[in-house]
Amino acid sequence: MLWFVISPAGKSAIIPVIMTNRILTAKIAKAADVYAINTIGIPSLTLMETASSKVCGKITSDNPLIIAGVGNNGGDGACIAKILLKEGRRPTLFICGDLKKASWEFLRQFSEVKRLGGEVVFYEEETKLPGDREIIDAVFGIGLRREVGGIYKQLLCEASESNPQKVIAIDMPSGINTDTGEVMGTALKADITVTFGYIKAGLIKGRGPEFAGEIFVEDIGIPEEAYLAAEKEMGLS
């Protein structure tokens, strides 16, 4: 039997996965987010701040290395950097991706990191990640739909080979398919995965368990109504 650390209603508890009443695919998780934001009216930045604060509670070093894409998983990473800076810690934010394609939530958090004087590095082919650091994986999250290639593959491979003290993945380990647990070309193995709302299918299927490490399921304030609406939209209820 697989066991996971979860936090229903914000309180941590260890229960078997078969006792959880919902397992999310990428589409259902995204649809629930959209419903919570657009229909219920919960600001997306509020959800991002809450999710990021949950991850910060698992970070133990003073100078973690945050590797981030430019979507909303990367926005979580930038938000984590902001929170840590306000706590007096010294994170380094490595950004991989084109800012012209960034989500507005990412850009908002990124601007806050710059305002606070945080260390920011834009990852390119010649960039070298420092070794022996705690790594926060904020590259893809649940948004990955195709094999990892190019500069992203280089980043994940280099992170894997950097002798990290620990790797904490946000929502999903980067490179793992959210629905199937398949390795999408390459993936970064986590020691801890902090996922939100409910467990994702890919964390307990395929090679997901091998890459997820210890899994924490955290409540970030998305109401049950949003998940029910998402399942109805997908024809599951």
C-alpha positions as CSV (number, residue, x, y, z in Angstrom):
1,M,0.0,0.0,0.0
2,L,1.3,3.5,-0.9
3,W,1.2,6.1,1.9
4,F,1.4,9.9,1.5
5,V,1.6,12.9,3.7
6,I,-1.5,15.0,3.0
7,S,-3.1,18.0,4.6
8,P,-6.9,18.0,4.3
9,A,-8.3,21.3,5.5
10,G,-4.8,22.5,6.1
11,K,-3.9,19.9,8.7
12,S,-1.2,17.4,8.0
13,A,-2.0,13.7,8.3
14,I,-0.6,10.5,6.9
15,I,-3.2,8.3,5.2
16,P,-3.1,5.6,2.4
17,V,-3.8,6.9,-1.1
18,I,-6.8,4.6,-1.4
19,M,-8.6,6.7,1.2
20,T,-8.3,9.9,-0.8
21,N,-11.6,10.5,-2.7
22,R,-10.1,12.2,-5.8
23,I,-7.2,11.8,-8.1
24,L,-6.6,14.6,-10.6
25,T,-5.5,14.6,-14.2
26,A,-3.9,17.7,-15.6
27,K,-7.1,18.8,-17.3
28,I,-9.2,18.5,-14.2
29,A,-6.7,20.3,-12.1
30,K,-6.5,23.2,-14.6
31,A,-10.2,23.4,-15.0
32,A,-10.7,23.6,-11.2
33,D,-8.2,26.4,-11.1
34,V,-9.9,28.3,-13.9
35,Y,-13.3,27.8,-12.2
36,A,-12.0,29.0,-8.8
37,I,-10.5,32.1,-10.4
38,N,-13.1,33.0,-13.0
39,T,-16.4,31.8,-11.5
40,I,-15.8,31.9,-7.7
41,G,-13.6,34.9,-7.9
42,I,-10.5,33.8,-6.0
43,P,-7.6,35.9,-7.3
44,S,-4.9,33.8,-9.1
45,L,-2.2,35.6,-7.1
46,T,-3.9,34.5,-3.9
47,L,-3.8,30.9,-4.9
48,M,-0.1,31.4,-6.0
49,E,0.8,33.0,-2.7
50,T,-0.8,30.2,-0.7
51,A,0.7,27.4,-2.7
52,S,4.2,29.0,-2.5
53,S,3.9,29.5,1.3
54,K,3.2,25.7,1.6
55,V,6.4,24.9,-0.3
56,C,8.4,27.4,1.7
57,G,7.5,25.4,4.8
58,K,9.5,22.5,3.4
59,I,12.7,24.5,2.5
60,T,15.4,24.1,5.0
61,S,18.4,25.9,3.5
62,D,19.2,29.6,3.6
63,N,20.3,29.8,0.0
64,P,18.2,27.4,-2.1
65,L,18.5,27.3,-5.9
66,I,15.1,27.8,-7.6
67,I,14.9,26.7,-11.2
68,A,11.9,28.1,-12.9
69,G,10.1,28.2,-16.2
70,V,8.0,31.2,-17.1
71,G,4.5,29.8,-16.7
72,N,2.6,29.6,-13.5
73,N,4.8,26.9,-12.0
74,G,7.6,29.3,-12.5
75,G,5.4,31.9,-11.0
76,D,5.2,29.8,-7.9
77,G,9.0,29.5,-7.9
78,A,9.4,33.3,-8.2
79,C,6.9,33.8,-5.4
80,I,8.8,31.4,-3.2
81,A,12.0,33.5,-3.9
82,K,10.1,36.6,-2.9
83,I,8.8,35.0,0.4
84,L,12.3,33.7,1.2
85,L,13.9,37.1,0.6
86,K,11.4,38.7,2.9
87,E,12.4,36.1,5.5
88,G,16.0,37.2,5.2
89,R,17.2,34.2,3.2
90,R,19.2,34.3,0.0
91,P,17.6,32.3,-2.8
92,T,18.9,32.3,-6.3
93,L,16.3,32.3,-9.1
94,F,17.4,30.6,-12.3
95,I,14.9,31.4,-15.1
96,C,14.6,29.2,-18.2
97,G,12.4,30.5,-20.9
98,D,11.4,33.5,-22.9
99,L,9.9,36.4,-20.8
100,K,7.9,37.4,-23.9
101,K,5.9,34.2,-23.4
102,A,5.7,34.5,-19.6
103,S,2.4,34.4,-17.7
104,W,1.4,37.7,-16.1
105,E,1.5,36.1,-12.7
106,F,5.1,35.0,-13.3
107,L,6.0,38.6,-14.4
108,R,4.4,40.0,-11.3
109,Q,6.3,37.8,-8.9
110,F,9.5,38.2,-10.9
111,S,9.2,42.0,-10.6
112,E,8.9,41.6,-6.8
113,V,12.0,39.5,-6.7
114,K,13.9,42.2,-8.6
115,R,12.5,44.9,-6.4
116,L,13.7,43.1,-3.3
117,G,17.2,42.8,-4.8
118,G,17.1,39.0,-5.3
119,E,19.7,37.2,-7.3
120,V,18.3,36.3,-10.7
121,V,20.1,34.3,-13.4
122,F,18.8,33.7,-16.9
123,Y,19.7,30.1,-17.8
124,E,21.4,29.6,-21.2
125,E,23.4,26.9,-22.9
126,E,26.7,28.2,-21.3
127,T,25.2,28.7,-17.8
128,K,26.4,26.4,-15.0
129,L,24.3,25.6,-12.0
130,P,26.1,25.7,-8.7
131,G,26.4,22.4,-7.0
132,D,25.6,21.2,-3.5
133,R,22.4,23.3,-3.1
134,E,18.8,22.6,-2.2
135,I,16.9,22.8,-5.4
136,I,13.3,23.9,-5.8
137,D,11.9,22.6,-9.1
138,A,9.5,25.1,-10.6
139,V,10.1,24.4,-14.3
140,F,6.9,22.6,-15.6
141,G,4.5,21.5,-12.9
142,I,1.3,20.0,-14.4
143,G,1.7,21.8,-17.7
144,L,4.1,19.5,-19.6
145,R,2.5,18.0,-22.7
146,R,5.5,16.9,-24.9
147,E,9.0,15.5,-24.5
148,V,11.5,17.7,-22.8
149,G,14.2,18.9,-25.2
150,G,16.6,21.7,-25.9
151,I,17.6,24.1,-23.1
152,Y,15.0,22.6,-20.7
153,K,16.5,19.1,-21.1
154,Q,20.0,20.6,-20.4
155,L,18.7,22.3,-17.3
156,L,17.0,19.2,-15.8
157,C,20.1,17.1,-16.6
158,E,22.5,19.6,-15.1
159,A,20.3,19.9,-12.0
160,S,20.3,16.1,-11.6
161,E,24.0,16.0,-11.9
162,S,24.8,19.0,-9.5
163,N,24.9,16.8,-6.4
164,P,21.8,18.6,-4.9
165,Q,21.4,18.5,-1.1
166,K,17.7,18.0,-1.7
167,V,15.1,18.5,-4.5
168,I,11.6,19.8,-3.8
169,A,9.2,19.7,-6.8
170,I,6.2,22.0,-7.0
171,D,3.0,20.1,-8.0
172,M,4.8,17.5,-10.2
173,P,8.5,16.6,-10.7
174,S,9.5,18.3,-14.0
175,G,9.6,15.9,-16.9
176,I,6.9,13.5,-15.4
177,N,3.6,13.3,-17.2
178,T,0.8,14.4,-14.9
179,D,-1.6,11.8,-16.1
180,T,0.5,8.7,-16.7
181,G,3.7,9.1,-14.7
182,E,5.7,8.6,-17.9
183,V,9.2,10.2,-18.1
184,M,8.9,12.7,-21.0
185,G,12.4,12.3,-22.3
186,T,14.1,13.3,-19.1
187,A,13.0,14.2,-15.6
188,L,14.4,15.6,-12.3
189,K,14.0,13.2,-9.4
190,A,12.6,14.9,-6.3
191,D,13.1,14.1,-2.6
192,I,9.8,15.9,-1.8
193,T,6.9,16.8,-4.1
194,V,4.4,19.4,-2.8
195,T,1.2,19.0,-4.8
196,F,-2.0,21.0,-4.4
197,G,-5.6,20.2,-3.8
198,Y,-5.5,16.5,-4.5
199,I,-2.9,14.0,-5.6
200,K,-2.1,13.9,-9.3
201,A,-2.5,10.7,-11.2
202,G,1.1,10.7,-12.5
203,L,2.5,10.7,-8.9
204,I,1.1,7.2,-8.3
205,K,1.3,5.7,-11.8
206,G,4.1,4.7,-14.1
207,R,7.5,6.0,-12.9
208,G,5.9,8.8,-11.0
209,P,6.5,7.3,-7.5
210,E,10.2,6.8,-8.4
211,F,10.6,10.5,-9.1
212,A,8.2,12.0,-6.6
213,G,9.9,11.1,-3.3
214,E,7.8,12.0,-0.3
215,I,4.5,13.5,-1.4
216,F,2.7,16.3,0.5
217,V,-0.8,17.2,-0.7
218,E,-1.6,20.7,0.4
219,D,-4.9,22.6,0.5
220,I,-4.5,26.0,-1.1
221,G,-8.1,27.2,-0.9
222,I,-9.7,25.8,-4.0
223,P,-13.3,24.9,-2.9
224,E,-14.9,21.5,-3.6
225,E,-17.3,23.3,-5.9
226,A,-14.5,24.0,-8.3
227,Y,-13.5,20.3,-8.5
228,L,-17.1,19.2,-9.0
229,A,-17.5,21.7,-11.8
230,A,-14.3,20.6,-13.4
231,E,-15.3,16.9,-13.3
232,K,-18.7,17.8,-14.7
233,E,-17.0,19.7,-17.5
234,M,-14.9,16.6,-18.3
235,G,-18.0,14.4,-18.2
236,L,-16.9,12.6,-15.0
237,S,-20.0,13.3,-12.9
